[in-house]
Amino acid sequence: MTETRISICRICECMCGIEVDVEQNRIREIRPDRQHVATEGYACVKGIAFAGTQHSPDRITEPMKREGKTWRAISWEQAFAEIGAKLRALRARHGGESIANWIGAAAGVNVITPLIRGAVFEALGSHAMYGNASLDCTNKFRVCEDMYGSPFRLPFPDVDHSRFLMFIGANPAVSGTSLFHLPHAVRRLRAVVRRGGRVVFINPRRTETGIAGEQIFIRPDTDVFFLAAFLHEILRERRYDPAHVARHMVGLEELAGAVKDWTPERQAEVTGVCADTLRELVRAHGDSGAAALYLSTGVNQGRSGALCFWLQEAINAVSGNLDRRGGSLMG
């Protein structure tokens, strides 16, 4: 007899609601849960195709030990004993920092796993931790710690109230959004346009999410110069409130000095984005009254990911859109 169980996908931080049909302890079908309070019937292909992983004939269900060029199955008892002995020997010989742990997305968003992992590695005396975020999002954690006092004080665009949204290096219809959840991305972004707002995507290629707004193409890994010029124009045209900046921020003169040479024309030579296009975007951003910039994987993994995110947050802040309805909110 088939039983339907209500659950969530655990592959990433979105944790989309799903319905799972189970028969004799085997998954028969996974589909989005239309009653889920947050995802409202949305789930990406990774979650609804997970039965293929769960029941794959190649799935490893017992410890495997490598012996030369071959692998053989061993018991859990033997595996724990040998791994424990090897860890003790490494720590005794090289210290706790010689032992590192790698965290995948699913383990990173699990509630219990980090608590146990933290205790284990504290006991080992190791701070060496790597994971998906080492390649994507560490730039955001780094900047948020310096700018806002905590790596987990992460801003996100107020999509449902914004009147100007610019996504840089992001394709949420396919890959989701890093560190905030946007189910039904295309539908939600099209709603911004329907209510008179504007959605702009800056990417080297035409993306699947681009149908929700305008696409402007940029040379790969040159986003830092586009953002520097964008900020330069905001400051040059004085599209900010000096009193607001003075009340909430420090370092405006240093910030202006950092971007003073990056005119729209100079960035156009590097990025391929027309100078007049950039100026028009700055005007539309400033005239909207509620705007937010958001960058993701395509920029995070570039050579200037941290600097790009710092510039983005500086733009959101100086323009008066930080922690403001329709702008960039603090969680």
Contacts in CASP RR format, 6 or more apart in sequence:
PFRMAT RR
TARGET T0000
AUTHOR 0000-0000-0000
METHOD contacts of the structure
MODEL  1
MTETRISICRICECMCGIEVDVEQNRIREIRPDRQHVATEGYACVKGIAF
AGTQHSPDRITEPMKREGKTWRAISWEQAFAEIGAKLRALRARHGGESIA
NWIGAAAGVNVITPLIRGAVFEALGSHAMYGNASLDCTNKFRVCEDMYGS
PFRLPFPDVDHSRFLMFIGANPAVSGTSLFHLPHAVRRLRAVVRRGGRVV
FINPRRTETGIAGEQIFIRPDTDVFFLAAFLHEILRERRYDPAHVARHMV
GLEELAGAVKDWTPERQAEVTGVCADTLRELVRAHGDSGAAALYLSTGVN
QGRSGALCFWLQEAINAVSGNLDRRGGSLMG
1 23 0 8 1.000
2 21 0 8 1.000
2 22 0 8 1.000
2 23 0 8 1.000
2 28 0 8 1.000
3 21 0 8 1.000
3 22 0 8 1.000
3 23 0 8 1.000
4 19 0 8 1.000
4 20 0 8 1.000
4 21 0 8 1.000
4 22 0 8 1.000
5 19 0 8 1.000
5 20 0 8 1.000
5 22 0 8 1.000
6 17 0 8 1.000
6 18 0 8 1.000
6 19 0 8 1.000
6 20 0 8 1.000
6 33 0 8 1.000
7 17 0 8 1.000
7 18 0 8 1.000
7 19 0 8 1.000
7 20 0 8 1.000
8 15 0 8 1.000
8 16 0 8 1.000
8 17 0 8 1.000
8 18 0 8 1.000
8 36 0 8 1.000
9 15 0 8 1.000
9 16 0 8 1.000
9 17 0 8 1.000
9 18 0 8 1.000
9 43 0 8 1.000
9 46 0 8 1.000
9 47 0 8 1.000
9 50 0 8 1.000
10 106 0 8 1.000
10 109 0 8 1.000
10 110 0 8 1.000
11 46 0 8 1.000
11 47 0 8 1.000
11 50 0 8 1.000
11 105 0 8 1.000
11 106 0 8 1.000
12 46 0 8 1.000
12 105 0 8 1.000
12 106 0 8 1.000
12 109 0 8 1.000
12 176 0 8 1.000
13 105 0 8 1.000
13 109 0 8 1.000
13 179 0 8 1.000
13 181 0 8 1.000
14 39 0 8 1.000
14 44 0 8 1.000
14 176 0 8 1.000
14 181 0 8 1.000
14 183 0 8 1.000
15 109 0 8 1.000
15 181 0 8 1.000
16 32 0 8 1.000
16 33 0 8 1.000
16 36 0 8 1.000
16 39 0 8 1.000
16 41 0 8 1.000
16 42 0 8 1.000
16 43 0 8 1.000
16 44 0 8 1.000
16 47 0 8 1.000
16 183 0 8 1.000
17 32 0 8 1.000
17 33 0 8 1.000
17 36 0 8 1.000
17 38 0 8 1.000
17 39 0 8 1.000
17 41 0 8 1.000
17 43 0 8 1.000
18 30 0 8 1.000
18 31 0 8 1.000
18 32 0 8 1.000
18 33 0 8 1.000
18 43 0 8 1.000
18 47 0 8 1.000
18 48 0 8 1.000
19 30 0 8 1.000
19 31 0 8 1.000
19 32 0 8 1.000
19 33 0 8 1.000
20 27 0 8 1.000
20 29 0 8 1.000
20 30 0 8 1.000
21 27 0 8 1.000
21 28 0 8 1.000
21 29 0 8 1.000
21 30 0 8 1.000
22 28 0 8 1.000
26 55 0 8 1.000
27 50 0 8 1.000
27 51 0 8 1.000
27 54 0 8 1.000
27 55 0 8 1.000
28 51 0 8 1.000
29 51 0 8 1.000
30 43 0 8 1.000
30 47 0 8 1.000
30 48 0 8 1.000
30 49 0 8 1.000
30 50 0 8 1.000
30 51 0 8 1.000
31 43 0 8 1.000
31 48 0 8 1.000
32 39 0 8 1.000
32 41 0 8 1.000
32 42 0 8 1.000
32 43 0 8 1.000
32 48 0 8 1.000
33 39 0 8 1.000
33 41 0 8 1.000
33 43 0 8 1.000
34 40 0 8 1.000
34 41 0 8 1.000
38 181 0 8 1.000
38 183 0 8 1.000
39 181 0 8 1.000
39 183 0 8 1.000
40 183 0 8 1.000
40 184 0 8 1.000
41 183 0 8 1.000
42 183 0 8 1.000
42 184 0 8 1.000
44 174 0 8 1.000
44 176 0 8 1.000
53 59 0 8 1.000
62 73 0 8 1.000
62 74 0 8 1.000
62 76 0 8 1.000
63 73 0 8 1.000
63 74 0 8 1.000
63 75 0 8 1.000
63 76 0 8 1.000
63 78 0 8 1.000
63 79 0 8 1.000
64 71 0 8 1.000
64 72 0 8 1.000
64 73 0 8 1.000
64 74 0 8 1.000
65 71 0 8 1.000
65 72 0 8 1.000
65 73 0 8 1.000
65 74 0 8 1.000
65 78 0 8 1.000
65 79 0 8 1.000
65 82 0 8 1.000
87 99 0 8 1.000
87 124 0 8 1.000
90 96 0 8 1.000
90 98 0 8 1.000
90 99 0 8 1.000
91 98 0 8 1.000
91 99 0 8 1.000
91 124 0 8 1.000
91 125 0 8 1.000
95 125 0 8 1.000
96 124 0 8 1.000
96 125 0 8 1.000
96 126 0 8 1.000
97 125 0 8 1.000
97 126 0 8 1.000
97 127 0 8 1.000
97 128 0 8 1.000
98 126 0 8 1.000
99 121 0 8 1.000
99 124 0 8 1.000
99 126 0 8 1.000
99 128 0 8 1.000
100 126 0 8 1.000
100 128 0 8 1.000
100 129 0 8 1.000
100 130 0 8 1.000
101 117 0 8 1.000
101 121 0 8 1.000
101 126 0 8 1.000
101 128 0 8 1.000
101 129 0 8 1.000
101 130 0 8 1.000
102 130 0 8 1.000
102 131 0 8 1.000
103 117 0 8 1.000
103 129 0 8 1.000
103 130 0 8 1.000
103 131 0 8 1.000
103 132 0 8 1.000
103 133 0 8 1.000
104 131 0 8 1.000
104 132 0 8 1.000
105 132 0 8 1.000
107 113 0 8 1.000
107 114 0 8 1.000
107 117 0 8 1.000
108 114 0 8 1.000
121 127 0 8 1.000
121 129 0 8 1.000
133 141 0 8 1.000
135 300 0 8 1.000
135 301 0 8 1.000
136 178 0 8 1.000
136 297 0 8 1.000
136 300 0 8 1.000
136 301 0 8 1.000
137 178 0 8 1.000
137 179 0 8 1.000
137 300 0 8 1.000
138 300 0 8 1.000
139 300 0 8 1.000
139 305 0 8 1.000
139 306 0 8 1.000
139 308 0 8 1.000
139 309 0 8 1.000
140 154 0 8 1.000
140 178 0 8 1.000
140 179 0 8 1.000
140 300 0 8 1.000
140 309 0 8 1.000
141 151 0 8 1.000
141 152 0 8 1.000
142 151 0 8 1.000
142 306 0 8 1.000
143 306 0 8 1.000
143 309 0 8 1.000
143 310 0 8 1.000
143 313 0 8 1.000
144 150 0 8 1.000
144 151 0 8 1.000
144 152 0 8 1.000
144 153 0 8 1.000
144 154 0 8 1.000
144 155 0 8 1.000
145 151 0 8 1.000
147 310 0 8 1.000
147 313 0 8 1.000
148 155 0 8 1.000
148 330 0 8 1.000
153 330 0 8 1.000
153 331 0 8 1.000
154 179 0 8 1.000
154 180 0 8 1.000
154 330 0 8 1.000
154 331 0 8 1.000
155 313 0 8 1.000
155 316 0 8 1.000
155 322 0 8 1.000
155 323 0 8 1.000
155 328 0 8 1.000
155 329 0 8 1.000
155 330 0 8 1.000
155 331 0 8 1.000
156 179 0 8 1.000
156 180 0 8 1.000
156 294 0 8 1.000
156 328 0 8 1.000
156 329 0 8 1.000
156 331 0 8 1.000
157 165 0 8 1.000
157 180 0 8 1.000
157 292 0 8 1.000
157 293 0 8 1.000
157 294 0 8 1.000
157 326 0 8 1.000
157 327 0 8 1.000
157 328 0 8 1.000
157 329 0 8 1.000
158 290 0 8 1.000
158 292 0 8 1.000
158 324 0 8 1.000
158 325 0 8 1.000
158 326 0 8 1.000
158 327 0 8 1.000
158 328 0 8 1.000
158 329 0 8 1.000
159 165 0 8 1.000
159 182 0 8 1.000
159 188 0 8 1.000
159 189 0 8 1.000
159 192 0 8 1.000
160 188 0 8 1.000
160 191 0 8 1.000
161 290 0 8 1.000
161 325 0 8 1.000
161 326 0 8 1.000
161 327 0 8 1.000
162 192 0 8 1.000
162 197 0 8 1.000
162 288 0 8 1.000
162 290 0 8 1.000
162 291 0 8 1.000
162 292 0 8 1.000
162 326 0 8 1.000
162 327 0 8 1.000
163 192 0 8 1.000
163 195 0 8 1.000
163 196 0 8 1.000
163 197 0 8 1.000
163 198 0 8 1.000
163 288 0 8 1.000
163 289 0 8 1.000
163 290 0 8 1.000
163 291 0 8 1.000
163 326 0 8 1.000
164 197 0 8 1.000
164 198 0 8 1.000
164 200 0 8 1.000
164 284 0 8 1.000
164 285 0 8 1.000
164 286 0 8 1.000
164 288 0 8 1.000
164 289 0 8 1.000
164 290 0 8 1.000
164 291 0 8 1.000
164 292 0 8 1.000
165 189 0 8 1.000
165 192 0 8 1.000
165 198 0 8 1.000
165 199 0 8 1.000
165 200 0 8 1.000
165 291 0 8 1.000
165 292 0 8 1.000
165 294 0 8 1.000
166 199 0 8 1.000
166 200 0 8 1.000
166 201 0 8 1.000
166 202 0 8 1.000
166 281 0 8 1.000
166 285 0 8 1.000
166 291 0 8 1.000
166 292 0 8 1.000
166 293 0 8 1.000
166 294 0 8 1.000
167 199 0 8 1.000
167 200 0 8 1.000
167 201 0 8 1.000
167 202 0 8 1.000
167 209 0 8 1.000
167 294 0 8 1.000
167 295 0 8 1.000
167 296 0 8 1.000
168 201 0 8 1.000
168 202 0 8 1.000
168 203 0 8 1.000
168 223 0 8 1.000
168 226 0 8 1.000
168 227 0 8 1.000
168 293 0 8 1.000
168 294 0 8 1.000
168 295 0 8 1.000
168 296 0 8 1.000
168 299 0 8 1.000
168 308 0 8 1.000
168 312 0 8 1.000
169 201 0 8 1.000
169 202 0 8 1.000
169 203 0 8 1.000
169 223 0 8 1.000
169 295 0 8 1.000
169 296 0 8 1.000
169 297 0 8 1.000
169 298 0 8 1.000
169 299 0 8 1.000
170 177 0 8 1.000
170 201 0 8 1.000
170 203 0 8 1.000
170 209 0 8 1.000
170 294 0 8 1.000
170 295 0 8 1.000
170 296 0 8 1.000
170 297 0 8 1.000
170 298 0 8 1.000
171 203 0 8 1.000
171 207 0 8 1.000
171 208 0 8 1.000
171 209 0 8 1.000
171 296 0 8 1.000
171 297 0 8 1.000
172 182 0 8 1.000
172 185 0 8 1.000
172 189 0 8 1.000
172 209 0 8 1.000
172 296 0 8 1.000
173 185 0 8 1.000
173 186 0 8 1.000
173 207 0 8 1.000
173 208 0 8 1.000
173 209 0 8 1.000
173 210 0 8 1.000
173 212 0 8 1.000
174 207 0 8 1.000
174 208 0 8 1.000
174 209 0 8 1.000
175 296 0 8 1.000
175 297 0 8 1.000
176 182 0 8 1.000
176 185 0 8 1.000
177 185 0 8 1.000
177 294 0 8 1.000
177 296 0 8 1.000
178 296 0 8 1.000
178 297 0 8 1.000
178 300 0 8 1.000
182 188 0 8 1.000
185 209 0 8 1.000
185 212 0 8 1.000
186 209 0 8 1.000
186 211 0 8 1.000
186 212 0 8 1.000
189 199 0 8 1.000
189 209 0 8 1.000
189 212 0 8 1.000
189 213 0 8 1.000
190 199 0 8 1.000
190 212 0 8 1.000
190 213 0 8 1.000
192 198 0 8 1.000
192 199 0 8 1.000
193 199 0 8 1.000
193 212 0 8 1.000
193 213 0 8 1.000
197 288 0 8 1.000
198 213 0 8 1.000
198 214 0 8 1.000
198 284 0 8 1.000
198 288 0 8 1.000
199 212 0 8 1.000
199 213 0 8 1.000
199 214 0 8 1.000
200 213 0 8 1.000
200 214 0 8 1.000
200 215 0 8 1.000
200 216 0 8 1.000
200 281 0 8 1.000
201 207 0 8 1.000
201 209 0 8 1.000
201 210 0 8 1.000
201 213 0 8 1.000
201 214 0 8 1.000
201 215 0 8 1.000
201 216 0 8 1.000
202 216 0 8 1.000
202 218 0 8 1.000
202 223 0 8 1.000
202 226 0 8 1.000
202 273 0 8 1.000
203 215 0 8 1.000
203 216 0 8 1.000
203 217 0 8 1.000
203 218 0 8 1.000
204 217 0 8 1.000
204 218 0 8 1.000
204 219 0 8 1.000
204 220 0 8 1.000
205 217 0 8 1.000
206 215 0 8 1.000
206 217 0 8 1.000
207 215 0 8 1.000
216 273 0 8 1.000
216 277 0 8 1.000
216 281 0 8 1.000
217 272 0 8 1.000
217 273 0 8 1.000
218 226 0 8 1.000
218 271 0 8 1.000
218 272 0 8 1.000
218 273 0 8 1.000
219 270 0 8 1.000
219 271 0 8 1.000
219 272 0 8 1.000
221 302 0 8 1.000
221 303 0 8 1.000
221 304 0 8 1.000
222 267 0 8 1.000
222 270 0 8 1.000
222 271 0 8 1.000
222 272 0 8 1.000
223 271 0 8 1.000
223 295 0 8 1.000
223 299 0 8 1.000
223 304 0 8 1.000
223 308 0 8 1.000
224 304 0 8 1.000
224 305 0 8 1.000
224 307 0 8 1.000
224 308 0 8 1.000
224 311 0 8 1.000
225 262 0 8 1.000
225 266 0 8 1.000
225 267 0 8 1.000
225 270 0 8 1.000
225 271 0 8 1.000
226 267 0 8 1.000
226 271 0 8 1.000
226 273 0 8 1.000
226 278 0 8 1.000
227 293 0 8 1.000
227 308 0 8 1.000
227 311 0 8 1.000
227 312 0 8 1.000
227 315 0 8 1.000
228 258 0 8 1.000
228 259 0 8 1.000
228 262 0 8 1.000
228 267 0 8 1.000
228 311 0 8 1.000
229 259 0 8 1.000
229 262 0 8 1.000
229 263 0 8 1.000
229 264 0 8 1.000
229 266 0 8 1.000
229 267 0 8 1.000
229 278 0 8 1.000
230 278 0 8 1.000
230 281 0 8 1.000
230 282 0 8 1.000
230 285 0 8 1.000
230 311 0 8 1.000
230 315 0 8 1.000
231 255 0 8 1.000
231 259 0 8 1.000
231 311 0 8 1.000
231 314 0 8 1.000
231 315 0 8 1.000
231 318 0 8 1.000
232 259 0 8 1.000
232 260 0 8 1.000
232 262 0 8 1.000
232 263 0 8 1.000
232 264 0 8 1.000
233 239 0 8 1.000
233 264 0 8 1.000
233 278 0 8 1.000
233 279 0 8 1.000
233 282 0 8 1.000
234 240 0 8 1.000
234 282 0 8 1.000
234 285 0 8 1.000
234 286 0 8 1.000
234 315 0 8 1.000
234 318 0 8 1.000
234 319 0 8 1.000
235 255 0 8 1.000
235 256 0 8 1.000
235 259 0 8 1.000
235 318 0 8 1.000
237 282 0 8 1.000
237 283 0 8 1.000
239 282 0 8 1.000
239 285 0 8 1.000
239 286 0 8 1.000
239 319 0 8 1.000
240 318 0 8 1.000
240 319 0 8 1.000
240 320 0 8 1.000
241 320 0 8 1.000
244 320 0 8 1.000
245 252 0 8 1.000
245 317 0 8 1.000
245 318 0 8 1.000
246 252 0 8 1.000
248 317 0 8 1.000
249 317 0 8 1.000
249 318 0 8 1.000
252 318 0 8 1.000
255 314 0 8 1.000
255 318 0 8 1.000
259 311 0 8 1.000
263 275 0 8 1.000
264 275 0 8 1.000
264 276 0 8 1.000
264 278 0 8 1.000
264 279 0 8 1.000
265 275 0 8 1.000
267 273 0 8 1.000
267 275 0 8 1.000
267 278 0 8 1.000
268 274 0 8 1.000
268 275 0 8 1.000
268 278 0 8 1.000
285 291 0 8 1.000
285 319 0 8 1.000
286 319 0 8 1.000
289 321 0 8 1.000
290 321 0 8 1.000
290 324 0 8 1.000
290 325 0 8 1.000
290 326 0 8 1.000
290 327 0 8 1.000
291 319 0 8 1.000
291 321 0 8 1.000
291 326 0 8 1.000
291 327 0 8 1.000
292 316 0 8 1.000
292 321 0 8 1.000
292 326 0 8 1.000
292 327 0 8 1.000
292 328 0 8 1.000
293 312 0 8 1.000
293 315 0 8 1.000
293 316 0 8 1.000
293 328 0 8 1.000
294 312 0 8 1.000
294 328 0 8 1.000
295 308 0 8 1.000
295 309 0 8 1.000
295 312 0 8 1.000
299 305 0 8 1.000
299 308 0 8 1.000
299 309 0 8 1.000
300 309 0 8 1.000
302 308 0 8 1.000
313 322 0 8 1.000
313 328 0 8 1.000
316 322 0 8 1.000
316 327 0 8 1.000
316 328 0 8 1.000
321 327 0 8 1.000
321 328 0 8 1.000
322 328 0 8 1.000
322 330 0 8 1.000
323 329 0 8 1.000
323 330 0 8 1.000
END
